[in-house]
Amino acid sequence: MLGAAMDFTYPPETELVRAAARAWLDENLDDDLRALRLLGDGSELAQLERLRGWNRKLADAGWAAVAWPGEYGGRDAGPLEALVVSEEMSRANAPGPLNPIGLANIAPAIMAYGTPEQKLRFLRPMLRGDHIWSQAFSEPDAGSDLADLRTRAERDGDAFVVNGAKIWNTLGHIADYCELLVRTDLDAPKHKGITCLLVDLRLPGIEIRPLVNIVGESDFTQIFFDDVRVPASAQLGPVNEGWRVAMATLAHERGGVAHLHPIVRRRVDELWALARSTPLGSRTAADDPLVRQSLATVTAEAELLRLVSFRALSAAVKGRPPGPESSIAKLHWTSVVQHAAEIAAEIAGSASVTGDVARGRVSARSSSIAGGTTQVNKNVIATRILGLPRSH
Ligand SMILES: Cc1cc2nc3c(=O)[nH]c(=O)nc-3n(C[C@H](O)[C@H](O)[C@H](O)COP(=O)(O)OP(=O)(O)OC[C@H]3O[C@@H](n4cnc5c(N)ncnc54)[C@H](O)[C@@H]3O)c2cc1C
């Protein structure tokens, strides 16, 4: 793999997967589908059923989650094959499956810890977008220090009775299920008394409130639990061992950063196109030396992200779980998406104060928080890569 990454070629069998994905997308994707995106601006419900139709088509053709085992609807593909399929999806500007969090983070935890009944019940509908999943981990007072979570569950007969509140649940407004972390032992050390539940969000006592973000969109929520009776069969993994399940979920979230560089590359190409089509004096923004310098810098940064991502991917190819190199990829990804958003504003000039460019610029700020903050990732790099002492 390292050799493949260094000379920028993929093994022939990986290229066969790429060719098959490209042919299928050429055949099945049209401009109407390309325009579909869940924006969280109120238009998402209208788009939802069309996206679901596209998701089912992807899943039924085996392209929704190629790295999943064949028995659950994937192709048993390795990390490189999964990457080239991501590259082709991005090249074609295809909307992804409805369940990015479910497919990438929650499903691997269900595969590792779920009972046969749970796997049968949840994985296929998740793959096809029939059920949308959200991750209900963070709480108002437990984010970076997730193990501080307070949402409680007490066993009562054949159910857990859940009380508490979760926050920042991406896709919560359209989700059918969530992966929920609850405290089941108040006396145990904080990492030891947590249990993971797979919760049907239609249960009585659950209230989902949308959160409006800084650009007025609402793609995450708060979820309140008031004496919610969750069947004991919803328990994922052993009771009080939910921290291990959470770590498995988050390891996949971190590892997923290695798949983001094709999207960034596409964004950089769009920036070049924007510069070429934006008039500046008698020429275009792309002729301006300062704009060209910015574009050259962000192009190099996107390429660096690809190389950093290959490093993380190399570990996956060797069968190692995502390690601290994912933190480098996350930090660099954050920096390049935020820089790209600033350059879009630089190109658009006064037109950047409103509309999509302004929205993109402000939205990009959240990338330094979502999926682990910049400061926390720097701590990981400091202690696990540089060997610096922990602060007290
Ligand atoms: C767009 C977006 C989507 C999200 N989606 C989800 C989701 O689907 N499900 C979910 O459960 N959560 C989700 N989150 C929540 C996210 O995981 C948390 O916001 C994140 O972990 C930070 O937690 P916090 O907001 O509580 O901030 P805090 O942990 O309170 O951090 C506040 C500040 O202190 C810094 N800090 C904290 N600890 C340290 C430390 N040890 N050393 C140095 N600095 C530190 C942080 O970097 C930050 O700047 C999402 C967040 C965003 C922005």
Ligand as a Chemical Component Dictionary entry (heavy atoms), coordinates in Angstrom:
data_LIG
# 
_chem_comp.id                   LIG 
_chem_comp.type                 NON-POLYMER 
_chem_comp.pdbx_formal_charge   0 
_chem_comp.three_letter_code    LIG 
# 
loop_
_chem_comp_atom.comp_id 
_chem_comp_atom.atom_id 
_chem_comp_atom.alt_atom_id 
_chem_comp_atom.type_symbol 
_chem_comp_atom.charge 
_chem_comp_atom.model_Cartn_x 
_chem_comp_atom.model_Cartn_y 
_chem_comp_atom.model_Cartn_z 
_chem_comp_atom.pdbx_ordinal 
LIG C1  C1  C 0 -21.333 20.349 13.371 1  
LIG C2  C2  C 0 -21.323 19.475 14.600 2  
LIG C3  C3  C 0 -21.907 18.220 14.557 3  
LIG C4  C4  C 0 -21.930 17.409 15.706 4  
LIG N1  N1  N 0 -22.557 16.189 15.641 5  
LIG C5  C5  C 0 -22.664 15.450 16.764 6  
LIG C6  C6  C 0 -23.422 14.231 16.747 7  
LIG O1  O1  O 0 -23.993 13.824 15.726 8  
LIG N2  N2  N 0 -23.563 13.534 17.910 9  
LIG C7  C7  C 0 -22.966 13.937 19.071 10 
LIG O2  O2  O 0 -23.106 13.248 20.081 11 
LIG N3  N3  N 0 -22.234 15.091 19.123 12 
LIG C8  C8  C 0 -22.081 15.844 18.002 13 
LIG N4  N4  N 0 -21.368 17.031 18.027 14 
LIG C9  C9  C 0 -20.793 17.461 19.299 15 
LIG C10 C10 C 0 -19.274 17.436 19.310 16 
LIG O3  O3  O 0 -18.797 16.109 19.396 17 
LIG C11 C11 C 0 -18.844 18.279 20.511 18 
LIG O4  O4  O 0 -19.275 19.609 20.261 19 
LIG C12 C12 C 0 -17.353 18.252 20.701 20 
LIG O5  O5  O 0 -16.938 16.996 21.129 21 
LIG C13 C13 C 0 -16.898 19.322 21.724 22 
LIG O6  O6  O 0 -17.635 19.220 22.896 23 
LIG P1  P1  P 0 -18.312 20.505 23.546 24 
LIG O7  O7  O 0 -19.111 21.188 22.477 25 
LIG O8  O8  O 0 -19.020 20.051 24.759 26 
LIG O9  O9  O 0 -17.123 21.476 23.932 27 
LIG P2  P2  P 0 -16.154 21.324 25.228 28 
LIG O10 O10 O 0 -15.673 19.920 25.332 29 
LIG O11 O11 O 0 -16.859 21.910 26.410 30 
LIG O12 O12 O 0 -14.984 22.246 24.777 31 
LIG C14 C14 C 0 -15.009 23.677 24.913 32 
LIG C15 C15 C 0 -13.633 24.198 24.518 33 
LIG O13 O13 O 0 -12.635 23.689 25.414 34 
LIG C16 C16 C 0 -11.620 23.000 24.692 35 
LIG N5  N5  N 0 -11.184 21.827 25.466 36 
LIG C17 C17 C 0 -11.951 20.872 26.008 37 
LIG N6  N6  N 0 -11.187 19.927 26.611 38 
LIG C18 C18 C 0 -9.901  20.314 26.428 39 
LIG C19 C19 C 0 -8.662  19.758 26.826 40 
LIG N7  N7  N 0 -8.587  18.605 27.492 41 
LIG N8  N8  N 0 -7.539  20.421 26.460 42 
LIG C20 C20 C 0 -7.587  21.592 25.763 43 
LIG N9  N9  N 0 -8.752  22.170 25.368 44 
LIG C21 C21 C 0 -9.893  21.530 25.687 45 
LIG C22 C22 C 0 -12.279 22.569 23.408 46 
LIG O14 O14 O 0 -11.313 22.380 22.381 47 
LIG C23 C23 C 0 -13.205 23.743 23.115 48 
LIG O15 O15 O 0 -12.488 24.785 22.497 49 
LIG C24 C24 C 0 -21.329 17.857 16.910 50 
LIG C25 C25 C 0 -20.725 19.123 16.950 51 
LIG C26 C26 C 0 -20.730 19.922 15.812 52 
LIG C27 C27 C 0 -20.088 21.289 15.893 53 
# 
loop_
_chem_comp_bond.comp_id 
_chem_comp_bond.atom_id_1 
_chem_comp_bond.atom_id_2 
_chem_comp_bond.value_order 
_chem_comp_bond.pdbx_ordinal 
LIG C1  C2  SING 1  
LIG C2  C3  SING 2  
LIG C2  C26 DOUB 3  
LIG C3  C4  DOUB 4  
LIG C4  N1  SING 5  
LIG C4  C24 SING 6  
LIG N1  C5  DOUB 7  
LIG C5  C6  SING 8  
LIG C5  C8  SING 9  
LIG C6  O1  DOUB 10 
LIG C6  N2  SING 11 
LIG N2  C7  SING 12 
LIG C7  O2  DOUB 13 
LIG C7  N3  SING 14 
LIG N3  C8  DOUB 15 
LIG C8  N4  SING 16 
LIG N4  C9  SING 17 
LIG N4  C24 SING 18 
LIG C9  C10 SING 19 
LIG C10 O3  SING 20 
LIG C10 C11 SING 21 
LIG C11 O4  SING 22 
LIG C11 C12 SING 23 
LIG C12 O5  SING 24 
LIG C12 C13 SING 25 
LIG C13 O6  SING 26 
LIG O6  P1  SING 27 
LIG P1  O7  DOUB 28 
LIG P1  O8  SING 29 
LIG P1  O9  SING 30 
LIG O9  P2  SING 31 
LIG P2  O10 DOUB 32 
LIG P2  O11 SING 33 
LIG P2  O12 SING 34 
LIG O12 C14 SING 35 
LIG C14 C15 SING 36 
LIG C15 O13 SING 37 
LIG C15 C23 SING 38 
LIG O13 C16 SING 39 
LIG C16 N5  SING 40 
LIG C16 C22 SING 41 
LIG N5  C17 SING 42 
LIG N5  C21 SING 43 
LIG C17 N6  DOUB 44 
LIG N6  C18 SING 45 
LIG C18 C19 SING 46 
LIG C18 C21 DOUB 47 
LIG C19 N7  SING 48 
LIG C19 N8  DOUB 49 
LIG N8  C20 SING 50 
LIG C20 N9  DOUB 51 
LIG N9  C21 SING 52 
LIG C22 O14 SING 53 
LIG C22 C23 SING 54 
LIG C23 O15 SING 55 
LIG C24 C25 DOUB 56 
LIG C25 C26 SING 57 
LIG C26 C27 SING 58 
# 
